[in-house]
Amino acid sequence: MSFSQMAQLELMNALNSITSEAELKEFRDLVANYFAQKAQKAIDALWNDGSINENTIEQWGAEHMRTPYRYASHRS
């Protein structure tokens, strides 16, 4: 069994114990916080090793990264 499959089973077991909307919200917040902490640690590591700095973050803020739409190619 892969780690992904084991994680899915663990999540299913956790979800089976949720009995109210409040518990569901708490579970969602818990998962969101877990991934936010992982992202923050990764960003901190990039900052500490010099891969990113204040200028990098300023450049990211000015970037326009929206995917262009190609309506003509999707029309029949």
C-alpha positions as CSV (number, residue, x, y, z in Angstrom):
1,M,0.0,0.0,0.0
2,S,1.4,3.4,-1.0
3,F,1.7,6.4,1.4
4,S,-1.0,8.1,-0.6
5,Q,-3.4,5.2,-0.1
6,M,-2.6,5.1,3.6
7,A,-3.2,8.8,3.9
8,Q,-6.6,8.4,2.2
9,L,-7.6,5.7,4.6
10,E,-6.5,7.8,7.6
11,L,-8.6,10.7,6.3
12,M,-11.6,8.5,5.7
13,N,-11.3,7.2,9.3
14,A,-11.1,10.8,10.6
15,L,-14.0,11.9,8.4
16,N,-16.2,9.1,9.7
17,S,-15.9,10.4,13.2
18,I,-17.2,13.9,12.2
19,T,-20.8,14.3,13.5
20,S,-21.5,18.0,13.1
21,E,-20.9,21.0,11.0
22,A,-18.8,22.5,13.7
23,E,-16.5,19.4,13.7
24,L,-16.3,19.6,10.0
25,K,-15.2,23.2,10.1
26,E,-12.7,22.4,12.8
27,F,-11.3,19.5,10.7
28,R,-11.0,21.8,7.6
29,D,-9.2,24.4,9.6
30,L,-6.9,21.7,11.0
31,V,-6.0,20.5,7.5
32,A,-5.6,24.1,6.2
33,N,-3.3,25.0,9.0
34,Y,-1.2,21.9,8.5
35,F,-0.6,22.8,4.8
36,A,-0.1,26.5,5.7
37,Q,2.7,25.5,8.2
38,K,4.3,23.3,5.6
39,A,4.3,26.1,3.0
40,Q,5.7,28.6,5.6
41,K,8.5,26.2,6.5
42,A,9.4,25.8,2.8
43,I,9.3,29.6,2.2
44,D,11.5,30.1,5.3
45,A,14.0,27.6,4.0
46,L,14.2,29.4,0.7
47,W,14.7,32.7,2.5
48,N,17.4,31.3,4.7
49,D,19.4,29.7,1.9
50,G,19.2,33.0,-0.1
51,S,17.0,31.6,-2.9
52,I,14.4,34.4,-2.3
53,N,14.7,37.8,-0.7
54,E,12.7,41.0,-0.4
55,N,13.3,41.9,-4.1
56,T,12.0,38.4,-5.2
57,I,8.8,38.9,-3.2
58,E,8.3,42.4,-4.6
59,Q,8.7,41.0,-8.2
60,W,6.1,38.3,-7.4
61,G,3.7,41.0,-6.3
62,A,4.1,42.8,-9.7
63,E,3.8,39.6,-11.8
64,H,0.8,38.9,-13.9
65,M,0.6,35.2,-14.0
66,R,-3.0,34.7,-15.2
67,T,-3.3,32.0,-17.9
68,P,-4.5,33.5,-21.2
69,Y,-7.8,32.1,-22.4
70,R,-8.1,30.9,-26.0
71,Y,-11.8,31.0,-26.6
72,A,-11.6,30.4,-30.4
73,S,-9.8,27.0,-29.9
74,H,-12.5,25.8,-27.5
75,R,-15.5,26.7,-29.6
76,S,-17.1,24.2,-31.9
